[in-house]
Amino acid sequence: MDTAKATKVLETLRQLQSKHETSIIRISEPITSSTPQDTRQRASDASNASLDGPTPAGLEADLAHYTELFAKLRFSYVEQVTKEKFIRAIVGDPPLIVTMQENLDLENENGEAKAQLKSLKLDVADMVTELEKKGRELSQRYERVQTETAQLEELPAKIQELEAQVYDLRVAHEFPGSDLSFNLPLTKTLGLVAKRKAEQQELARELEALQAKAPRKRKEAERLQVELQPLEMRVQNSTAAAREAQRKKEAALGGVADDLEQRARWWRASEGVLKQVLDIKN
């Protein structure tokens, strides 16, 4: 995938996300907008505080609150309707008389209706469970898409960096330098790497052997240093004694040493003259 293609995919993904933005506020808008709001809000309504900024916990609290309210309202409604029917049956002309068989038939119908209602409740509960499962899966997919989008945004820069490295490698391959080992094929390169690793291991073993011998050699050097100190003192004393003897000898000879030096110079000059004369005769 080149940089242009990655950029195009990123732009398409951004457009899709802008058109289909997913959030708890947008999901709750149809519920909150479809509910008629009375101008005189009740203080006991738990959802008044959460309409401005709905959250999952707030929506669950609202659901529990409304479920309780609907249960109370249904009970009040059934009680009111029952009382109204009973009163009308008593005060009616003629009064409504219900037989035992009618009560039994009505009880059977109520049992069937209750069984059907229970089945519908179980279906609704299964549907709610499935919707919650789908919601969690969609939430995880949305988070994964967000993470992959962030990674995709970093992809063009990485592609450019890799392209630059490929270009440098191609230039280095087309114009090799003095080191030919960088231009070897893969098989020879692996062989060279194995050889260098073997050499490195051999050097490591030699280094370990030398490090093991180092303490003993250090002790020997210290012992030789201790033995060398008296010898150095003797050499220094002998040198000083020789110098002192030479000085005393020269002092005892006095001017004789100068005479011997002059005679040695005359003999050297005479030897040089004789060598020249012999060379001319030859």
C-alpha positions as CSV (number, residue, x, y, z in Angstrom):
1,M,0.0,0.0,0.0
2,D,1.5,3.3,-1.1
3,T,1.0,6.7,0.6
4,A,-1.7,7.9,-1.8
5,K,-3.8,4.8,-1.3
6,A,-3.4,5.0,2.5
7,T,-4.4,8.7,2.5
8,K,-7.4,7.9,0.4
9,V,-8.6,5.1,2.7
10,L,-8.1,7.4,5.7
11,E,-10.2,10.2,4.1
12,T,-13.0,7.8,3.2
13,L,-13.0,6.4,6.8
14,R,-13.2,10.0,8.2
15,Q,-16.2,10.8,6.0
16,L,-18.0,7.6,7.0
17,Q,-17.4,8.4,10.7
18,S,-18.6,12.0,10.3
19,K,-21.8,10.7,8.6
20,H,-22.4,7.9,11.1
21,E,-21.2,9.4,14.4
22,T,-22.0,7.0,17.3
23,S,-22.5,8.2,20.8
24,I,-24.8,7.7,23.7
25,I,-26.3,11.2,23.3
26,R,-27.3,10.5,19.7
27,I,-28.7,7.1,20.5
28,S,-30.8,8.6,23.3
29,E,-32.2,11.4,21.1
30,P,-35.1,9.5,19.7
31,I,-36.2,8.4,23.2
32,T,-35.9,11.9,24.8
33,S,-37.3,13.7,21.8
34,S,-40.4,11.4,21.5
35,T,-41.3,11.9,25.2
36,P,-43.6,15.0,25.7
37,Q,-42.0,17.3,28.2
38,D,-44.5,19.0,30.6
39,T,-43.7,22.6,31.4
40,R,-44.2,21.8,35.0
41,Q,-41.6,19.2,35.7
42,R,-42.0,17.1,38.7
43,A,-39.3,17.1,41.4
44,S,-39.6,13.3,41.8
45,D,-38.7,12.6,38.1
46,A,-35.3,11.0,38.2
47,S,-34.7,11.5,34.5
48,N,-34.7,15.3,34.6
49,A,-31.1,15.5,35.7
50,S,-29.9,13.0,33.1
51,L,-31.6,14.4,29.9
52,D,-28.9,17.0,29.4
53,G,-26.0,14.5,29.4
54,P,-27.3,10.9,29.3
55,T,-24.9,8.1,30.2
56,P,-25.3,4.3,30.4
57,A,-25.7,4.4,34.2
58,G,-28.2,7.2,33.9
59,L,-30.2,5.4,31.2
60,E,-30.3,2.3,33.4
61,A,-31.5,4.4,36.3
62,D,-34.2,6.0,34.2
63,L,-35.3,2.6,32.9
64,A,-35.6,1.2,36.5
65,H,-37.5,4.4,37.5
66,Y,-40.0,4.3,34.6
67,T,-40.5,0.5,35.1
68,E,-41.5,1.2,38.7
69,L,-43.8,4.1,37.7
70,F,-45.5,2.0,35.0
71,A,-46.1,-0.9,37.4
72,K,-47.7,1.5,39.9
73,L,-49.7,3.1,37.1
74,R,-51.0,-0.2,35.8
75,F,-52.0,-1.3,39.3
76,S,-53.9,2.0,39.9
77,Y,-55.5,1.7,36.5
78,V,-56.7,-1.9,37.0
79,E,-57.9,-1.0,40.5
80,Q,-59.8,2.1,39.2
81,V,-61.4,0.2,36.3
82,T,-62.4,-2.7,38.6
83,K,-64.1,-0.4,41.0
84,E,-65.9,1.5,38.3
85,K,-67.2,-1.8,36.7
86,F,-68.3,-3.1,40.1
87,I,-70.2,0.1,41.0
88,R,-71.9,0.2,37.5
89,A,-72.9,-3.4,37.9
90,I,-74.5,-2.7,41.3
91,V,-76.3,0.6,40.5
92,G,-77.3,-0.5,37.0
93,D,-80.9,-1.1,36.0
94,P,-81.3,-4.0,35.9
95,P,-78.2,-5.0,38.0
96,L,-75.5,-7.1,36.3
97,I,-75.5,-10.6,37.8
98,V,-72.5,-12.7,37.1
99,T,-72.8,-16.5,37.3
100,M,-70.3,-19.0,38.5
101,Q,-69.7,-20.3,35.0
102,E,-69.0,-16.8,33.7
103,N,-66.4,-16.4,36.4
104,L,-64.8,-19.7,35.5
105,D,-64.7,-18.8,31.8
106,L,-63.2,-15.4,32.6
107,E,-60.6,-17.0,34.9
108,N,-59.7,-19.4,32.1
109,E,-59.3,-16.5,29.7
110,N,-57.2,-14.7,32.2
111,G,-55.0,-17.7,32.6
112,E,-54.5,-18.0,28.9
113,A,-53.8,-14.3,28.6
114,K,-51.3,-14.5,31.5
115,A,-49.5,-17.4,29.9
116,Q,-49.4,-15.5,26.6
117,L,-48.2,-12.4,28.4
118,K,-45.5,-14.4,30.2
119,S,-44.3,-15.9,26.9
120,L,-44.2,-12.4,25.4
121,K,-42.2,-11.2,28.4
122,L,-39.7,-14.0,28.0
123,D,-39.4,-13.1,24.3
124,V,-38.8,-9.5,25.2
125,A,-36.3,-10.4,27.9
126,D,-34.4,-12.6,25.3
127,M,-34.6,-9.8,22.8
128,V,-33.2,-7.3,25.4
129,T,-30.4,-9.7,26.3
130,E,-29.6,-10.1,22.6
131,L,-29.6,-6.3,22.1
132,E,-27.3,-5.8,25.0
133,K,-24.9,-8.4,23.6
134,K,-25.1,-6.7,20.2
135,G,-24.5,-3.4,21.8
136,R,-21.4,-4.6,23.6
137,E,-20.1,-6.1,20.4
138,L,-20.7,-2.9,18.5
139,S,-19.0,-0.9,21.2
140,Q,-15.9,-3.1,21.1
141,R,-15.9,-2.9,17.2
142,Y,-16.2,0.8,17.4
143,E,-13.3,1.1,19.8
144,R,-11.3,-1.2,17.6
145,V,-12.1,0.9,14.6
146,Q,-11.0,4.0,16.5
147,T,-7.7,2.3,17.3
148,E,-7.1,1.2,13.8
149,T,-8.0,4.7,12.5
150,A,-5.3,6.1,14.8
151,Q,-2.8,3.5,13.5
152,L,-3.9,4.3,9.9
153,E,-3.2,8.0,10.5
154,E,0.4,7.1,11.4
155,L,0.8,4.8,8.4
156,P,1.6,7.5,5.7
157,A,4.6,8.8,7.6
158,K,5.9,5.2,8.2
159,I,5.4,4.4,4.5
160,Q,7.5,7.5,3.5
161,E,10.2,6.5,6.0
162,L,10.3,3.0,4.6
163,E,10.4,4.3,1.0
164,A,13.4,6.5,1.9
165,Q,15.2,3.5,3.4
166,V,14.5,1.4,0.3
167,Y,15.8,4.2,-1.9
168,D,19.0,4.4,0.2
169,L,19.4,0.6,0.0
170,R,19.0,0.7,-3.8
171,V,21.6,3.5,-4.1
172,A,24.0,1.6,-1.9
173,H,23.5,-1.6,-4.0
174,E,24.0,0.2,-7.3
175,F,27.0,2.2,-6.1
176,P,28.8,-0.2,-3.7
177,G,31.6,1.2,-1.5
178,S,34.9,-0.3,-0.5
179,D,33.3,-2.9,1.8
180,L,32.1,-5.7,-0.6
181,S,30.5,-7.7,2.3
182,F,27.5,-5.5,2.2
183,N,26.7,-6.6,-1.4
184,L,26.8,-10.3,-0.9
185,P,23.8,-12.5,-1.7
186,L,21.6,-13.9,1.1
187,T,23.3,-17.3,1.3
188,K,26.8,-15.9,1.5
189,T,25.6,-13.2,3.9
190,L,24.1,-15.8,6.2
191,G,27.4,-17.8,6.0
192,L,29.4,-14.7,6.8
193,V,27.1,-14.0,9.8
194,A,27.6,-17.6,11.1
195,K,31.4,-17.3,10.7
196,R,31.4,-14.0,12.5
197,K,29.3,-15.5,15.3
198,A,31.7,-18.4,15.6
199,E,34.7,-16.0,15.8
200,Q,32.9,-14.0,18.4
201,Q,32.2,-17.1,20.5
202,E,35.8,-18.2,20.2
203,L,37.0,-14.7,21.3
204,A,34.5,-14.9,24.2
205,R,36.0,-18.2,25.3
206,E,39.5,-16.9,25.0
207,L,38.5,-13.8,27.0
208,E,37.0,-16.0,29.7
209,A,40.2,-18.1,29.9
210,L,42.3,-14.9,30.1
211,Q,40.0,-13.5,32.8
212,A,40.4,-16.7,34.7
213,K,44.2,-16.5,34.5
214,A,44.3,-12.8,35.3
215,P,44.3,-13.1,39.1
216,R,47.2,-15.7,39.1
217,K,49.2,-13.5,36.7
218,R,48.5,-10.5,38.8
219,K,49.8,-12.3,41.9
220,E,53.0,-13.4,40.0
221,A,53.5,-9.8,38.9
222,E,53.2,-8.6,42.4
223,R,55.7,-11.2,43.6
224,L,58.2,-10.3,40.8
225,Q,57.8,-6.6,41.7
226,V,58.6,-7.4,45.3
227,E,61.7,-9.5,44.2
228,L,62.8,-6.7,41.7
229,Q,62.9,-4.0,44.3
230,P,66.1,-5.4,46.1
231,L,67.7,-5.9,42.7
232,E,67.1,-2.3,41.6
233,M,68.5,-1.1,44.9
234,R,71.7,-3.2,44.3
235,V,72.0,-1.9,40.7
236,Q,71.7,1.7,42.0
237,N,74.3,1.0,44.7
238,S,76.7,-0.7,42.1
239,T,76.3,2.2,39.7
240,A,77.0,4.7,42.4
241,A,80.1,2.7,43.6
242,A,81.4,2.5,40.0
243,R,81.0,6.2,39.4
244,E,82.8,6.9,42.7
245,A,85.7,4.5,41.8
246,Q,86.1,6.1,38.4
247,R,86.1,9.5,40.0
248,K,88.8,8.4,42.5
249,K,90.9,6.9,39.7
250,E,90.8,10.0,37.6
251,A,91.7,12.1,40.7
252,A,94.7,9.7,41.4
253,L,96.1,9.9,37.9
254,G,95.9,13.7,37.8
255,G,97.8,15.1,34.6
256,V,99.0,11.7,33.4
257,A,95.5,11.1,32.0
258,D,95.9,14.3,29.8
259,D,99.3,13.2,28.6
260,L,97.9,9.7,27.6
261,E,95.1,11.3,25.7
262,Q,97.5,13.6,23.7
263,R,99.8,10.6,22.9
264,A,96.7,8.6,21.7
265,R,95.7,11.5,19.4
266,W,99.3,11.6,17.9
267,W,99.3,7.8,17.3
268,R,95.9,8.0,15.6
269,A,97.2,10.8,13.3
270,S,100.4,8.9,12.5
271,E,98.3,5.8,11.7
272,G,96.2,7.9,9.3
273,V,99.3,9.2,7.5
274,L,100.8,5.8,7.1
275,K,97.5,4.4,5.6
276,Q,97.5,7.2,3.0
277,V,101.1,6.6,2.1
278,L,100.5,2.9,1.6
279,D,97.5,3.6,-0.5
280,I,99.5,5.9,-2.8
281,K,102.3,3.3,-3.3
282,N,99.8,0.7,-4.2
